[in-house]
Amino acid sequence: GKEEGRNVLYATSKGKPGHLNVIDLEDYKLLRSIPIGPSESSWAHTTAPDGTLFLAADGGGARLWSYSPVTHVPVQVAQFDGQSVPNSITTDEQGRVYVGTYPGGKVYQYDPATKQTKDYGRVIGLLDQEYVRSIAYQGGNIYAGTAHKQIVRVNLTTGEKTNIAASLPVKEDT
């Protein structure tokens, strides 16, 4: 990210509470370490087109934090009930945030303009515990990489889910 015209690195550290660390990349100095309690750790974060940092954190449930590079204040903006770990995160051109979770293997959208959260549901829905380990946005779709040999395309307009990995050739173990 960028803060006050300088390139910075955002990193999190696990703890009770977890901390968001802002490191100046010019001189490798810690600018600030900010608690994000009750969250304890983070698997993923992303910077939106406007420079806002979004942080997917766990500890007491899956949560989404927003951090302003101007005010330097992290704010919890969403909680994903029934989910314990937000594994993956991405944004689209409008700055909407998409989060993939465990144990439900769900995809959520958070819109900072409206402050609304949308649940796209489970991307597979066959097992009690499922993961969305990686997530990407492209052309009105979310691509959710699972820990279950599937890559699921979620159409953000219709909500339709398609396993696009089903058509990929499978390499046999030798």
Secondary structure per residue as TSV (DSSP state, phi and psi in degrees):
chain	resnum	aa	ss	phi	psi
A	1	G	-	360.0	-174.8
A	2	K	E	-132.1	136.1
A	3	E	E	-136.7	127.1
A	4	E	T	50.9	39.4
A	5	G	T	80.4	1.8
A	6	R	E	-110.1	146.6
A	7	N	E	-75.8	131.5
A	8	V	E	-128.6	156.7
A	9	L	E	-110.3	131.6
A	10	Y	E	-101.8	129.2
A	11	A	E	-142.9	152.2
A	12	T	E	-116.4	153.0
A	13	S	E	-124.9	142.9
A	14	K	-	-78.8	144.4
A	15	G	S	173.2	-176.2
A	16	K	S	-122.9	85.6
A	17	P	S	-88.8	169.5
A	18	G	-	-71.8	164.9
A	19	H	E	-130.7	141.7
A	20	L	E	-92.6	124.2
A	21	N	E	-110.5	134.9
A	22	V	E	-114.6	118.8
A	23	I	E	-118.1	128.4
A	24	D	E	-73.9	121.5
A	25	L	T	-80.7	-10.1
A	26	E	T	-77.3	-43.5
A	27	D	T	-122.7	7.8
A	28	Y	T	57.2	39.5
A	29	K	E	-109.6	144.2
A	30	L	E	-73.3	118.4
A	31	L	E	-83.0	-40.9
A	32	R	E	-161.6	153.1
A	33	S	E	-129.9	113.0
A	34	I	E	-115.2	125.8
A	35	P	E	-66.0	143.1
A	36	I	-	-124.0	37.8
A	37	G	T	-66.7	145.1
A	38	P	T	-85.5	1.7
A	39	S	-	-63.5	147.5
A	40	E	-	-114.7	-24.8
A	41	S	E	-159.3	171.1
A	42	S	E	-138.6	135.2
A	43	W	E	-92.8	-23.1
A	44	A	E	-161.0	150.6
A	45	H	E	-150.0	163.0
A	46	T	E	-149.2	154.2
A	47	T	E	-104.4	126.2
A	48	A	-	-75.7	164.7
A	49	P	T	-54.9	-29.6
A	50	D	T	-85.4	2.0
A	51	G	S	96.2	-8.3
A	52	T	-	-67.0	136.0
A	53	L	E	-91.0	132.4
A	54	F	E	-114.4	132.5
A	55	L	E	-123.7	120.5
A	56	A	E	-92.5	118.1
A	57	A	E	-130.5	153.6
A	58	D	E	-124.0	178.4
A	59	G	S	110.2	102.2
A	60	G	S	75.8	22.2
A	61	G	S	114.3	162.6
A	62	A	E	-79.2	128.4
A	63	R	E	-135.0	155.6
A	64	L	E	-120.0	128.1
A	65	W	E	-112.7	148.7
A	66	S	E	-117.8	134.5
A	67	Y	E	-126.6	124.3
A	68	S	-	-89.1	126.0
A	69	P	T	-72.0	-5.7
A	70	V	T	-94.9	-50.5
A	71	T	T	-87.6	-19.1
A	72	H	-	63.6	30.9
A	73	V	-	-118.6	123.7
A	74	P	E	-85.8	138.9
A	75	V	E	-132.2	130.7
A	76	Q	E	-72.5	123.6
A	77	V	E	-109.8	-16.3
A	78	A	E	-157.1	153.5
A	79	Q	E	-132.5	137.7
A	80	F	E	-106.6	93.2
A	81	D	T	-58.0	138.2
A	82	G	T	82.4	-4.3
A	83	Q	-	-111.7	138.1
A	84	S	-	-102.4	-28.5
A	85	V	E	-133.7	124.0
A	86	P	E	-90.8	103.7
A	87	N	E	-79.5	-29.2
A	88	S	E	-145.4	156.2
A	89	I	E	-154.5	145.6
A	90	T	E	-155.3	171.6
A	91	T	E	-130.4	164.1
A	92	D	-	-107.7	-175.3
A	93	E	T	-62.4	-28.4
A	94	Q	T	-87.0	-0.6
A	95	G	-	86.4	7.4
A	96	R	-	-70.0	145.5
A	97	V	E	-109.0	138.4
A	98	Y	E	-121.8	133.7
A	99	V	E	-127.6	133.6
A	100	G	E	-105.1	139.3
A	101	T	E	-126.5	172.7
A	102	Y	E	-135.3	143.4
A	103	P	S	-92.7	-3.6
A	104	G	B	-81.2	-13.3
A	105	G	-	60.2	46.2
A	106	K	E	-102.8	162.2
A	107	V	E	-119.7	131.1
A	108	Y	E	-120.4	152.2
A	109	Q	E	-119.2	135.3
A	110	Y	E	-119.5	127.2
A	111	D	E	-106.4	107.9
A	112	P	T	-63.4	-25.1
A	113	A	T	-69.4	-39.5
A	114	T	T	-102.8	-13.4
A	115	K	T	62.5	26.0
A	116	Q	E	-102.7	147.1
A	117	T	E	-112.8	136.8
A	118	K	E	-120.7	132.4
A	119	D	E	-100.1	114.9
A	120	Y	E	-85.6	-1.0
A	121	G	E	83.8	-174.5
A	122	R	E	-73.9	136.5
A	123	V	S	-81.0	-23.9
A	124	I	S	-115.9	-65.0
A	125	G	-	81.3	28.2
A	126	L	S	-107.6	-27.4
A	127	L	S	-114.7	158.8
A	128	D	S	-64.5	-36.7
A	129	Q	S	-122.6	117.1
A	130	E	B	-133.2	154.7
A	131	Y	-	-121.4	142.9
A	132	V	E	-110.0	97.0
A	133	R	E	-81.7	-31.8
A	134	S	E	-138.3	155.4
A	135	I	E	-150.4	142.0
A	136	A	E	-144.8	150.2
A	137	Y	E	-110.5	137.0
A	138	Q	E	-158.6	123.1
A	139	G	T	54.4	44.9
A	140	G	T	83.2	9.2
A	141	N	E	-128.9	151.7
A	142	I	E	-105.2	138.6
A	143	Y	E	-113.2	115.1
A	144	A	E	-107.5	113.4
A	145	G	E	-85.6	124.4
A	146	T	E	-104.8	170.4
A	147	A	S	-92.8	23.5
A	148	H	S	-132.4	34.9
A	149	K	S	59.1	30.2
A	150	Q	-	-132.2	145.9
A	151	I	E	-120.3	115.4
A	152	V	E	-106.7	124.4
A	153	R	E	-88.9	125.8
A	154	V	E	-110.3	115.9
A	155	N	E	-75.2	118.1
A	156	L	T	-72.0	-18.9
A	157	T	T	-83.5	-48.3
A	158	T	T	-97.0	-20.3
A	159	G	-	81.1	-0.3
A	160	E	-	-62.8	137.9
A	161	K	E	-116.4	131.5
A	162	T	E	-132.4	128.6
A	163	N	E	-79.8	100.8
A	164	I	G	-80.4	-13.4
A	165	A	G	-75.4	-17.3
A	166	A	G	-61.0	-28.7
A	167	S	G	-90.3	-4.0
A	168	L	S	-82.0	143.3
A	169	P	-	-67.8	141.5
A	170	V	-	-97.4	127.0
A	171	K	-	-85.8	123.2
A	172	E	-	-77.4	142.1
A	173	D	-	-68.7	139.0
A	174	T	-	-115.4	360.0
